[in-house]
């Protein structure tokens, strides 16, 4: 019988964890979902040819910001840009360390998020982001992603006293309600919603966001006043009713829009804002068809009530 000293021991080499590299993901603006791996030691963000991260937006300066990468740490510095650099909605006045998950705004139309991932994950992460943030039928944002953006946009609007408006857009006269995905009626409704969503997106700016809220309802988040929201909704309404574009049986779809400006206040969560605005819009949508209605600014405070102002 072998003794304890006769036991054969095999020592396996310790597993080396894969290195996680810093990456930036575009959450808002042109190139939504695009992933940039930060190789360092320095990365220039801007609109000039030849920069490391090119952002095609008029609100981005030619050389807008510099990232300095040291190991897994990333520091951002504004390069005297015209529209500013922000970290989690705070203006960058001197070099600032970015924590994992930080939101980096470049100008007024592009927002990125810092995350650390294995290099081979980049393509998978982009695909996963697209699936997690969009309605698959119309490619508009889904409610979860819309609330995340509303939270950030409302904080920015309150801090900088900027206008922010929600525009609810119902496509009238279609049968796009819940049902078996294989039915002809549901398929036709989804096809029309997809076509209308493309029209809506072409009317929005890069910094605006379109989301699908219900079977026949979209909501747009725009950095504009209520008056500008009405003008945008009227353009969309005219485009949806262009001659020659029909749903089934030659019926031209109509559009009902409700414009809800948000009064600047820092006392409500994004979910509360969306529920209050949706309830106000639904009251009009139940009574109206083929028109644009502007509501007074929605006051989000200790109590949620519409203001008496226009």
LUMTOR-314909 format. One line per 3 residues: their letters; for each residue x, y negated, z negated of C-alpha. Coordinates in Angstrom, 3 decimals. Last residue first. Layout:
A) X/Y/Z; ...
This chain:
XXX) -48.855/-77.800/23.652; -49.027/-78.452/19.936; -51.571/-76.932/17.559
XXX) -49.161/-74.242/16.409; -50.027/-70.557/16.611; -49.884/-68.782/13.262
XXX) -47.407/-66.401/11.681; -46.953/-67.154/7.983; -43.543/-67.514/6.369
XXX) -42.431/-68.840/9.736; -42.646/-67.897/13.387; -44.587/-70.669/15.104
XXX) -45.766/-69.569/18.531; -45.587/-72.505/20.927; -49.000/-73.257/22.490
XXX) -50.240/-70.739/25.075; -49.860/-71.030/28.854; -52.191/-69.006/31.082
XXX) -51.332/-67.856/34.610; -54.153/-66.390/36.720; -55.309/-63.235/38.525
XXX) -57.514/-61.872/35.758; -58.491/-63.089/32.329; -60.446/-62.027/29.244
XXX) -58.552/-58.994/27.939; -55.245/-60.589/29.008; -55.963/-63.669/26.881
XXX) -56.367/-61.773/23.600; -53.501/-59.500/24.630; -51.135/-62.476/24.802
XXX) -51.682/-63.497/21.171; -51.293/-59.906/19.970; -48.149/-59.486/22.045
XXX) -46.622/-62.718/20.663; -47.262/-61.644/17.061; -45.944/-58.117/17.664
XXX) -42.830/-59.394/19.458; -42.000/-61.942/16.759; -42.479/-59.402/13.976
XXX) -40.204/-56.887/15.729; -37.541/-59.565/16.205; -37.560/-60.318/12.479
XXX) -38.942/-63.610/11.213; -37.604/-66.516/9.165; -35.112/-68.209/11.451
XXX) -37.400/-70.640/13.221; -37.388/-72.230/16.677; -40.881/-72.213/18.191
XXX) -41.306/-69.390/20.678; -43.021/-70.183/23.975; -45.746/-67.691/24.988
XXX) -46.624/-67.596/28.704; -49.459/-65.240/29.658; -49.425/-63.876/33.207
XXX) -52.139/-62.155/35.253; -50.977/-60.734/38.572; -53.007/-59.424/41.479
XXX) -52.516/-56.307/43.567; -53.547/-56.367/47.246; -56.014/-53.590/48.033
XXX) -55.325/-51.995/51.434; -56.658/-48.575/50.432; -53.749/-47.907/48.059
XXX) -51.537/-50.831/47.050; -50.965/-53.566/49.556; -48.204/-55.840/50.783
XXX) -49.222/-57.339/54.120; -49.939/-60.781/52.764; -47.887/-61.743/49.680
XXX) -49.865/-61.340/46.464; -46.959/-60.175/44.285; -44.813/-63.056/45.553
XXX) -47.400/-65.702/44.659; -47.804/-64.323/41.148; -44.030/-64.227/40.672
XXX) -43.748/-67.880/41.688; -46.594/-68.781/39.316; -44.851/-66.897/36.487
XXX) -41.614/-68.858/37.060; -43.445/-72.192/36.973; -45.309/-71.156/33.810
XXX) -42.047/-70.139/32.125; -40.517/-73.488/33.067; -43.372/-75.214/31.255
XXX) -42.998/-72.898/28.262; -39.341/-73.844/27.947; -36.492/-71.646/29.140
XXX) -34.087/-68.948/27.985; -36.307/-66.175/29.303; -37.543/-62.877/27.875
XXX) -39.879/-61.184/30.358; -42.677/-58.789/29.421; -44.172/-56.181/31.728
XXX) -47.611/-54.562/31.649; -49.413/-51.897/33.699; -48.453/-48.738/31.813
XXX) -47.129/-50.696/28.847; -44.239/-52.952/27.736; -41.786/-52.654/30.609
XXX) -38.892/-55.022/30.097; -37.451/-57.910/32.098; -34.492/-59.870/30.733
XXX) -33.172/-63.352/31.540; -29.445/-64.238/31.591; -28.993/-63.136/35.215
XXX) -31.878/-65.323/36.356; -35.319/-63.950/37.113; -37.312/-64.090/40.356
XXX) -35.517/-61.116/41.954; -36.250/-59.086/38.810; -39.988/-59.732/39.186
XXX) -40.095/-58.548/42.796; -38.204/-55.353/41.867; -40.645/-54.784/38.997
XXX) -43.539/-55.119/41.477; -42.132/-52.316/43.631; -41.594/-50.017/40.649
XXX) -45.069/-50.761/39.311; -46.499/-49.883/42.727; -44.707/-46.546/42.808
XXX) -45.791/-45.824/39.240; -49.421/-46.405/40.172; -49.143/-44.176/43.223
XXX) -47.609/-41.348/41.173; -50.317/-41.647/38.505; -53.060/-41.382/41.100
XXX) -51.441/-38.459/42.936; -51.185/-36.396/39.775; -47.826/-34.799/38.960
XXX) -47.026/-36.912/35.964; -50.208/-35.815/34.249; -51.839/-38.862/32.734
XXX) -51.107/-42.187/31.126; -52.382/-45.217/33.002; -51.076/-46.617/36.266
XXX) -54.361/-47.119/38.105; -53.884/-50.510/39.727; -56.062/-53.611/39.954
XXX) -54.119/-56.084/37.875; -50.361/-56.082/37.247; -49.946/-57.632/33.808
XXX) -47.040/-60.004/33.146; -46.315/-61.231/29.607; -43.866/-64.154/29.552
XXX) -41.849/-64.672/26.357; -40.093/-68.001/25.898; -36.915/-69.325/24.285
XXX) -35.849/-72.959/24.133; -32.467/-73.860/22.566; -31.963/-75.358/19.113
XXX) -28.408/-73.966/18.948; -28.749/-71.785/15.848; -32.432/-71.005/16.364
XXX) -31.967/-70.133/20.042; -28.918/-67.947/19.325; -30.731/-66.030/16.579
XXX) -33.726/-65.595/18.895; -31.495/-64.295/21.700; -29.791/-61.724/19.458
XXX) -33.028/-60.310/18.020; -34.759/-60.468/21.410; -31.911/-58.450/22.917
XXX) -32.270/-55.662/20.349; -36.071/-55.782/20.731; -35.748/-55.406/24.525
XXX) -33.413/-52.409/24.121; -36.015/-50.532/22.092; -38.907/-51.650/24.321
XXX) -37.379/-50.355/27.552; -35.533/-52.491/30.066; -36.804/-52.501/33.651
XXX) -35.542/-49.716/35.926; -39.148/-49.236/37.151; -39.710/-45.482/36.749
XXX) -36.786/-44.680/34.434; -37.616/-47.389/31.854; -34.158/-48.582/30.891
XXX) -31.929/-48.833/27.804; -31.130/-45.225/26.877; -30.673/-43.931/30.423
XXX) -28.432/-46.830/31.456; -26.412/-46.582/28.249; -25.938/-42.848/28.752
XXX) -24.623/-43.389/32.267; -22.203/-46.015/30.993; -21.125/-43.806/28.098
XXX) -20.518/-40.865/30.429; -18.347/-43.000/32.717; -16.326/-44.265/29.757
XXX) -16.022/-41.025/27.794; -12.753/-39.972/29.424; -10.991/-42.801/27.600
XXX) -12.129/-41.594/24.186; -14.245/-44.326/22.660; -14.027/-47.497/20.589
XXX) -16.784/-50.075/21.032; -16.888/-53.802/21.698; -20.171/-55.146/23.040
XXX) -20.535/-57.604/25.897; -22.872/-60.519/26.540; -22.978/-62.513/29.758
XXX) -25.306/-65.415/30.620; -24.478/-68.340/28.347; -20.686/-68.394/28.423
XXX) -18.924/-65.175/27.462; -20.815/-63.670/24.532; -18.978/-60.979/22.520
XXX) -21.113/-58.715/20.340; -19.161/-56.799/17.694; -19.677/-53.023/17.465
XXX) -16.146/-52.318/16.260; -14.779/-55.474/14.665; -13.359/-58.296/16.749
XXX) -10.544/-60.380/15.244; -10.732/-64.101/15.984; -8.290/-66.507/17.624
XXX) -9.519/-70.087/17.066; -12.703/-72.012/17.874; -14.883/-69.006/18.758
XXX) -18.534/-70.032/18.408; -20.646/-67.766/16.187; -23.458/-65.811/17.931
XXX) -22.016/-62.381/17.007; -18.730/-63.545/18.516; -19.147/-66.490/20.881
XXX) -17.088/-67.961/23.734; -17.860/-71.395/25.133; -19.640/-72.936/28.088
XXX) -16.819/-74.991/29.655; -13.974/-72.689/28.625; -10.906/-73.995/26.795
XXX) -9.184/-70.621/26.782; -11.249/-69.010/23.992; -9.309/-66.431/21.978
XXX) -10.372/-62.867/21.177; -8.500/-60.346/18.995; -8.759/-56.579/19.476
XXX) -7.381/-53.957/17.095; -6.958/-50.333/18.192; -3.223/-50.657/18.722
XXX) -2.658/-54.367/19.281; -4.927/-55.708/22.018; -5.046/-59.462/22.675
XXX) -8.175/-60.596/24.486; -8.103/-63.924/26.319; -11.125/-66.017/27.266
XXX) -12.545/-68.092/30.136; -10.033/-68.204/32.941; -12.181/-69.252/35.904
XXX) -14.937/-70.358/33.553; -18.102/-68.263/33.119; -21.486/-70.031/33.335
XXX) -21.523/-69.709/37.141; -21.452/-65.934/36.781; -19.476/-63.190/38.547
XXX) -17.544/-61.775/35.607; -14.081/-60.429/36.480; -12.252/-58.559/33.719
XXX) -8.482/-58.425/34.311; -8.309/-61.689/36.249; -7.184/-61.433/39.883
XXX) -9.712/-63.755/41.465; -10.972/-66.361/38.975; -14.305/-65.827/37.217
XXX) -13.037/-65.029/33.740; -11.785/-62.554/31.157; -8.029/-62.165/30.626
XXX) -6.726/-59.006/28.940; -3.489/-58.819/26.954; -1.448/-55.967/25.457
XXX) -3.538/-54.354/26.562; -5.326/-51.252/27.854; -8.858/-52.436/27.187
XXX) -11.225/-50.029/28.962; -14.047/-51.884/30.692; -17.552/-50.378/30.922
XXX) -20.434/-51.587/33.134; -23.881/-51.185/31.549; -25.363/-54.367/33.036
XXX) -23.128/-55.610/35.865; -24.522/-59.160/35.993; -25.864/-60.297/32.637
XXX) -26.482/-58.657/29.282; -25.148/-55.589/27.506; -21.845/-55.339/29.385
XXX) -19.723/-52.689/27.631; -16.207/-53.483/26.359; -13.863/-50.635/25.449
XXX) -11.285/-50.085/22.708; -9.495/-46.740/22.950; -10.178/-43.682/20.804
XXX) -7.197/-41.360/20.667; -7.996/-37.674/20.781; -7.520/-35.970/17.450
XXX) -4.384/-33.871/17.217; -5.169/-30.402/15.973; -2.678/-29.166/13.413
XXX) -0.364/-26.466/14.688; -1.347/-22.965/13.610; 0.507/-21.294/10.761
XXX) 0.436/-17.510/10.931; 0.953/-15.640/7.685; 1.837/-11.994/7.475
XXX) 1.131/-10.489/4.106; 4.085/-8.316/2.899; 4.608/-10.471/-0.216
XXX) 1.127/-9.528/-1.472; 2.116/-5.905/-1.557; 1.484/-3.311/1.114
X) 0.000/0.000/0.000
